[in-house]
Amino acid sequence: MNEYLLLQIENLNNDKSDERLNSLRVLKNAIDKGDIQKPLFFNDVNNHIHTTYSFSPYSPSKALFMAYMNGLKTAGIMDHDSAAGCEEFIQAGQILDMPITCGIEVRARMDKTELNGRKINNPDQDSVAYVALHGIPHQHIKTIQDFMAPYRKYRNIRNKNMCDKINQIFKKYDILLDFEKEVLPLSLYTKGGTVTERHISYALALKLLDKFPKGKALISFYKDTLKLPLSSKNEQLLNDESNPVYEYDLLGAIKSDLISLFYIDAYDECPDVHDIIELSRKTKAISAYAYLGDVANSVTGDKKPQEFEDSYIDKLFDVLKKLGFDAVTYMPSRNTKEQLIKVKALCEKNDFFQISGEDINSPRQNFVCKAMRDPFFDNLRVSTYALIKHEKDATEDITKAMFYNK
């Protein structure tokens, strides 16, 4: 590939969306002319790709280009607390002639349900669950973005408090983190994006790398001075000084274990789950609970072994049914076949739409989930095209939404 095209790929993460989309047009033209080899396409789909509007190495244009070049047939944007990247994602899909879906991921308070006090699917906090709104009709992108605006603002109050807590812990090591100057600029908050714990963890990773050389010195500080556990997988990655995504791997370690030192429970920034269901009814976006399942060995390196919903999964589905959820989304690469046999059976029993969602927010994660090529998951490919149809039809005529009469 020539230097000009390599620069266009790099420009997909330009600060301006118009510039990003222009570069995507150049690249698609190069693909059509054969200057860039067209990828091999199978039947791979993914409806859960994060972008720079929450935390990711990829802008909406770059995320979709990466999805396309990895051979995905369809792709879906899914940012935390923000739908600000959806318009660009839609335009990128038109440029690449690639079907897309628009969604948003939210941490919802479950304290007014029978799951109060439970560890649900959130590694950091009880009584709070990750839920998604999939297939947002395009005329309601702004409705959802505006709904989440105060929650993004509340989240930054807590983010700043967590940075203060980091400073209390690390000041004796001459490490201080300025939220306004060192965390906020890593985000697209001023353009409607969200600042997450990953931004804080990434900023802290950069601070640690300013203080300690990669490899043994950093690992020694982490394990011996801070007395924190480090999985053998993460230690191997951090021991490699030539690791090209070292900062992201250190972020993964921080998110797994160090975060417990500075994490503050979220409340005001988390909508009540009943309000999220009401929002889905208003906009006709499809409400989906994100099944996590007990974790033995985190594929992304950012979750320590923990138990989540599996011990009370029948009760969980009863509550989801009562709340009025439309769907369940799950990730075949993160669970055992036995776990997902149970989940699929409960979805069918409770008449829940099933959606695929392989979380992408790190350069190490694969856009293609090869586990989904198992015929056992053929339903997820079928449902993805049903989701695409729902979004297209509901955008043209809201009465054609999948769950319009619910």
Secondary structure, 3 states (H helix, E strand, C coil): CCHHHHHHHHHHHCCCHHHHHHHHHHHHHHHHHCCCCCCCCCCCEEEEECCCCCCCCCCHHHHHHHHHHCCCCEEEEEEECCCCCHHHHHHHHHHHCCCEEEEEEEEEECCCCCCCCCCCCCCCCCCEEEEEEECCCHHHHHHHHHHHHHHHHHHHHHHHHHHHHHHHHHHHHCCCCCHHHHHHHHCCHHHCCCCCHHHHHHHHHHHHHHHCCCCHHHHHHHHHHCCCCCCHHHHHHHHCCCCCCHHHHHHHHHHHCHHHHCCCCCCCCCCEHHHHHHHHHHHCCEEEEECCCCECCCCCCCCCCECCCHHHHHHHHHHHHHHCCCEEEECHHHCCHHHHHHHHHHHHHHCCEEEECCCECCCCCCCCCHHHHCHHHHHHHHHHHHHHHHHHHHHHCHHHCCCCCC
